[in-house]
Amino acid sequence: MTKSIIKEKCYAFALQIIALYKELARRNEYVLSKQLLRSGTSIGANVEEALAGQSRADFLSKMSIASKEARETIYWLKLLRDSEILNAPLPFDLLSEAVEISNMLTSIVKTTAETKKLKAKN
């Protein structure tokens, strides 16, 4: 079985999101923290589904959703940072990790879509 870097990165990221969620819940912040928990853990779940996709179209669809979830997670992390709800820097450097994951997923989606177009022409 081949190793999937994106799968591993998304799993590790989800664990960090869960830790941040717990900290936010401890501080009685439930609205943004639940949004962050949903989007941040959904990235890896969609990558898992994509890797088990039944077709290239299924793979592309799930990776596209994962990419969108990553972008949403970036949004929630920026809101948490800029609203100063934490009154401290984001732990684990989550924002840069989210951006890196988002960039990787965007690249996967673009490459897959281009390859699909090329195969359709031939």
N, C-alpha and C positions, 0 to 999 in steps of 0.2 A: 504494500500500500504506500502510495507516495505521500510525502509530507506536504501539508498545505500551510504556507506561511500566513496567508490571510485568515485562515480558520483559527490558527493558534493565536494570532494577534487579537482577533475579535473576542476570543474566549478570555484571554488575560485582561483585555479592556473591560469586558463585562464584569469580571471580578472586582476591578477597581471601581466601576460604577456602583456596584452593590455596596462596597465599603463607604463610598461617598453618600449614597442614599441612607445608610444606617446613621451616619454622622448627622445628616440633615434632619432625619426623623428624630434623633436624640435632641435636636435643637427646636423641635416642634415645627419644622418647615415641611409641610406635606404636599403642597400643590405642585411646585416646581420639581421637587424631588421625585414625585411619582411619574411625572412626565419624562424626566431624565432617566429613571429606572426603566420605563417602558421602551423608550427609543434606544437607549444604550445597550440593553440586553437583546433587543430585537435584531440588531446588526448581525450578531453571530448566529442567531437562530435562522435568519434568512440565508446566510452563507452556507450553513449546514444543509438547508433544504436545496439550495442551488447545486451543491456538490453531489447530491443524490437525485438531481433532476432527470426526468425521463427523456428529455430532448434538449437540443441546443436552445430552443425557444424558452423552455422551462428554466434552464440555467440562466439565460439572459434576464428573464423576468424577475427571478428571485435575487439575482445580483443587483439589478436595478433598484429593487425595493431596499436591499441592504445599503446601497449607496445613498438613497433618500433618507433612510433612518440615521445614517452617519451624519448627514448634513443637519438633520433635525437635532441630533445630539449636540452638535457644535453650537447650534442656536441656544439650547438650554444652558450649556456650559458658559457661554458668553453672558447670558442673562444673570446667571449666578455670580459670575465674576464682577460684572459691571454694576449690579445692584448692591454689591457688598453684603449680601446675605451671610456669607461665610466670614467676613471681616478678616480674611487671610487668603493667601494665594491658594489656588486650586491644588488639592493634593495629587501626587503622582504625575504631575504635568499632564493632566488629562486632556486639556485642550489641544496641545500639540500632537498627542497620540491620536485623538479623534480626527484631526486634520490629515494626518498621515494615512489613517485607515480610509478616510473618505477619498483621498487621492488615489490610493491603490484600487479601491472599488471602482472609481470612475474610469481608471485605466483599463481594468478588466472588462467593464461594460462596453467601452468604446472599441477595444480590440475584438471582443466577441461579436459585436454588431458589424464591424467592418469585415471580419472573416465570414460571417453569415451572408453578407451582401455579395462578397466575391464568389462564394460557393453557389449562390443562387444564379449568378451570371453564367457560370460554366455549365 
